[in-house]
Amino acid sequence: MNLYTIPDNKIQAAAALLRAGETVAFPTETVYGLGADASNPLAVRKIFQIKGRPNYHPLIVHIAAASQLPAWAQHIPDAAWQLAAAFWPGPLTLILQRSNQVPNEVTGGQDTVGLRVPDHPIATTLLHAFGGGIAAPSANLFGQVSPTTAQHVHDKLGSRVGTILDGGPCRIGVESTIISFVHGEAVLLRPGGLSVEAIEDTLNKKILLAQPNSFKVRASGTLDSHYAPATPIEIHPADELWLRAHRLANLGYKVAVLNLSDYNECVGSAEITSFQMPLLADEYGRELYATLHRIDNASFDRLLAEAPPVTQEWVAINDRIRRAAQGTANETEILVREDSR
């Protein structure tokens, strides 16, 4: 069987599981999602149980087409319809005022809901076969590295999921861009697979950035600590990267280095392994999570990431690495103290 196609009977079986209140892991263009019937509160609760996710952290509802928006949201502004027409299916999530049919379990008790139309043939086929909305965060344990292959889902969630649909590696590799229209204006809550410039060009206006202390809407994947591997991460500019790597290696740590620059000083140190990352942001994003999974599986003690460029196309990458490093900050701080003795 071709890795990128799934027989119709398997899709139908997955849709039947969703109708029965069970979970299904499925591929999207961004990452693999852990899905349940978004209209079934008991089914949605299983997502939180499987992931270990706090029940106040809202989920994104995946729908088959923009025409289904009114079933899940109300008071939809024209600008939201513009973005849906331009970028769905695709890596864009819209935060809108929820309709009366959306369970509290999906929204974390808020009066808003996140919605998107995924751009993957298996996700599309599953949504049409199921006929409803599928609530689906990333198919991993809460706060950990998102899965971009079916094997990643197997490794972390295994038999806890009703079934896992294998659609091969995800094409984009980082999560969707989240735009809120809760207060009338378009506000960026999370950078992702769709660039802010593309959104601004479509709306012909600048997008506001959410201010942590003033914008109260919670959205998926926006906690300070998220996307974290088991291996503690430090982020360093290129001119400090290898010096830090050798210091850690001299302390006896097995070190992985995510480097962009060609200059490679790990030669001669068995304790340092270089993972040369792509120089283009979209290619880097496609490989990032898979590389973090590889590093965790190889039992490295520490991971050093070369700070990516700060240009617009790298915004989502910088966001994910920063949140991942925040998730391992305590161990890294301990290591810094050890190194300073």
Buried (B, 14 or more C-beta within 10 A) or exposed (E): EEEEBBEEEBBBBBBBBBBEBBBBBBBBBBBBBBBBBBBBBEBBBBBBEBBEBEBEBBBBBBBBEBEBBEBBBBEBBEBBEBBBEBBBBBBBBBBBBBBEEBBBBBBBEBEBBBBBBBBBBBBBBBBEBBEBBBBBBBBBEBBBBBBBBBBBBBBBBEEEBBBBBBBBBBBBBBBBBBBBBBEEEBBBBBBBBBBBEBBBEBBEEEBBEBEEEEBEBBBBBBBEBBBBBBBBBBBBEEEEBBEBBBEBBEBEBBBBBBBBBEEEBBEEBEBBBBBEBEEEBBEBBBBBBBBBBBBBEEEBBBBBBBBBEEEEBBBBBBBBBBBBBBBBBEBBEEBEEEEEE
